[in-house]
Amino acid sequence: MKNKMTKKLIVTGLIVIAAFVLIANAFKIVPTGYTGVRVRLGQVSEENIPSGIAMEIPFVDNIRLVNNKQQDITIDGQIWSETSERTTLYYEGINITYRINSGRSAWLVANVNDYEHTLLTSSFVSSSVKAASKQFNAIDATNRSIIEPAIAQALQASVDEKYGEDTIPIIKVLVNNADYE
């Protein structure tokens, strides 16, 4: 009799622990400045989950977090270009501040593989820098107050063309050094 009672208590205890673990794993916190994107059995939902507590089905759903705060990326090394006069010059240490539009988070997760690392690659930025510098003469192409907004505008146009308008707003571009060959 005592043996049956002990077995019942153990089984009941295991069921309670399993239920507690499932319930605890059914909730995910989406922090402020992030958007949650539900991935159910590998299929990305089109609906964005706002910050707060979100419910997910354990072992079926996975809520991925997309950072919608301002982010910086620095392109190290030199980017060589030409001016309108065909003067060769280089830019180095380009810092780009951008953010991901929260309304486009689900689209980004569904359509851009490894978006955390591939949104603004050095070759993508390099083509925008080259397009911007070709608009100016040698003096203006090395003037940061002139070239930085031009690079930001060229980069925004390229980003809009690739990912759609308002997906990734470019906030600012800083060039640490620009010099002639």
Secondary structure, 3 states (H helix, E strand, C coil): CHHHHHHHHHHHHHHHHHHHHHHHCCEEEECCCEEEEEEECCEEEEEEECCEEEECCCCCEEEEEEECCCEEEEEEEEEEEECCCCCEEEEEEEEEEECCCHHHHHHHHHHCCCHHHHCCCHHHHHHHHHHHHCCCCHHHHCCHHHHHHHHHHHHHHHHHHHHCCCCCCEEEEEEEEEEEC
